[in-house]
Amino acid sequence: MPSINKCLFPVAGYGTRFLPATKAIPKEMLPIVSKPLIQYAVEEAMAAGIKGMAFVTGRGKRALEDHFDISYELEHQIAGSDTEYLLAETRHIIENCTFSYTRQIEMKGLGHAIEVGANLIGDEPFAVILADDYCVAEGDSVLTQMVKLFDKYQCSIVAIETVPKDETSRYGIIEGEEIAEAVFRVSNMVEKPVAEEAPSNLAIIGRYILTPDIFDIIRETPPGKNGELQITDALLTQAQQGKVIGYKFQGRRFDCGSVEAYIEAINYTYARQRG
């Protein structure tokens, strides 16, 4: 059995930086070339051996559920045509994964979104993918790399990367000791600090593996930055017990929450697909 069986996708956000496109379309359905961001995220989870896909959704997110469902009318229309193969990857996902959904009624931060998903996860370690952090790697996917690390350390894992000092206010920032190449035992973490107060320039990006005690910790964590429940604050409790690893992953991340990086991701992916 794989060590991580479920992946949680917090997808309730409004995607306001992409208005008006996201007025009626979930930001996670924005395509990178011809495939939506959320499908890349689910495929990354599958590559790590995960089959249980859990979504924390919100109003106006029905398209996400429809995407991972069979469209009988569409399949009938294209059956036998030269475009039928284009649905093969989606069919493979539907046939090999299970999907569960719950709603985040109020937007109270990533920590709150993860806590809302507790009933979908149960009492087991799980992965979290933020779909608008689009990650590509030459070998193992980023989440596969992290699962291997979890098998070794058996504690929460956060993916990190070096960012310019003047961008620390956009991320959760860690402080820790490098205990192996690209592996840090986290001792401190701060949510979106200004450059002068940042303990480092190692930023947490949208890939996590969390142990199930995180749910109780989130419930006991007071609101933090911007009055929201921050997963960074909850993870700090684990870090103070030596139970969080930061991992500088092998690969490349595109922050597709910004228009500039989204266009860059499309161009990069299109160039790779053309060979």
LOLO-666693 format. One record per residue (C-alpha): x, y, z. Coordinates in steps of 0.1 Angstrom, whole numbers, plus 2048, in hexadecimal, padded with zeros to 3 digits. Layout:
XYZ ...
# end
This chain:
800800800 80D8237F9 815838818 7FF85580B 7DD84B7FE 7CA86C7FC 7D188E7EE 7BE8AD7F8 7B88C97DF 7AC8EA7EF 79A8FA7D1 7819127E0 7939327D8 78594C7C1 7A39527AA 79E9777AA 7BF97F798 7B096E779 78F981778 77B983763 784960757 77F951779 75D96177E 74C941773 76992976E 77E91B78B 7A2927789 7AC90378C 79B8FC76B 7B1915758 7C590173E 7EA8FC73B 7E98F7715 7CB8DF712 7C98D0736 7BC8E2755 7D28E9772 7BE8D2789 7C48B4772 7EA8BA773 7E78BA799 7D289A79B 7EB889783 80889379A 7F68837B7 7F08647A2 814862799 81C8617BF 8058427C2 7E78557D0 7C484B7C5 7AD85D7DE 7A78817D1 7968987EA 78A8BB7E1 7818D87F7 76B8EC7E0 75590B7E1 73A91C7CE 73E91D7A9 7558FF7A8 73E8E5798 7548E3779 76F8D178E 7578B5796 74B8B3772 76E8B1765 775891778 75588176D 74A87074D 739886734 72486C721 717885707 73A8926FF 74886F6FD 72C8646E6 7328816CF 75887B6CB 7578556CB 76B8486AE 77786B6A4 79B8776A3 79688B6C3 78B86E6D9 7AE8676E5 7AF88A6F6 79987D712 7AE85E719 7C286D735 7A387A747 792858743 7B1848752 7AE85F771 789859775 78D833773 7AA83178B 7A284B7A6 7868527BF 77A8767C3 7698867E2 75E8A97E7 7558C1804 74E8E6804 761902816 74491981E 75A937828 77D94081C 79194083C 7B4937830 7C6917825 7C7909847 7A290B84A 79D8FB827 7B38DE832 7A08DA852 77F8DA83F 78D8BC82B 7928A784B 773893846 780888823 7A287E830 79C86C851 7B8862868 7D585D850 7F2871841 7E8883821 7F689A805 7EA8BD7FD 7EE8CC7DA 7E68F07D1 7DE8ED7AD 7E89107A3 80C9077AD 8138F578D 8328DF792 8468CC777 8638B477C 87A8A0765 87988077A 86287A798 84689279C 84A8AB7B9 8308987CE 8408777C7 8618857D4 84F8907F3 83E86F7F9 86085D7F8 86C877812 84E870828 85584B827 877853837 86E86E850 849866858 84088A860 8318A884E 8438B382E 8418D581D 8508DC7FB 8668FB7FB 87A9107E3 89192E7E5 88094F7DC 88D9727DA 88E9847FB 87699E7EF 85C9837E9 85B97380B 83A986813 8289707FA 83194F80B 83493B82B 85993C833 86C921845 88B92085B 89D900861 8BD8EB861 8C78D8841 8CA8B484D 8CF8A582A 8D38B3807 8B48C9800 8A38BC820 89E8D383E 8918CC861 87A8EA866 87D8FD887 86991C87F 850928864 84094A85F 823953849 82A96E82F 845982842 8549A2833 87899D828 8869AD847 87499485E 877975848 88C959859 89994E837 88F94F812 88392B811 85F92C808 84491280B 83290A7EA 8118F87E4 81C8D47EB 8188C580E 8178A381F 8058A6840 80188E85D 7DD88C86A 7E389D88B 7E48BD877 7BE8BF878 7BD8C289E 7DA8DA89D 7C78F0884 7A88F089A 7BD8FD8B7 7D09178A2 7C393B8A4 7BF950885 7DF95F878 7E997485B 7CC98784C 7B5977866 7B7955855 7BF933861 7E292E853 7F090B84D 81291A853 808922877 7FB8FF87D 81A8F086E 82F905886 8218F18A3 82E8D1892 84F8E1889 8558EB8AD 8538C58B5 86C8BD899 8518AE883 8538C3863 86B8BE846 8718D882B 87B8CA80A 88B8DD7ED 87B8C97D1 88A8C07B0 8768D1795 8678F278B 848904798 83291D787 81C93379D 7FD931787 7EA94879F 7FC96478C 7F596C768 81997075F 82494E76C 80593E75E 80F94973B 83293E741 82591C74C 81191972C 82F922716 84690A729 82E8ED727 8268F3702 84B8F36FA 8508D270D 8328C26FB 8408CC6D9 8618BB6E3 
# end
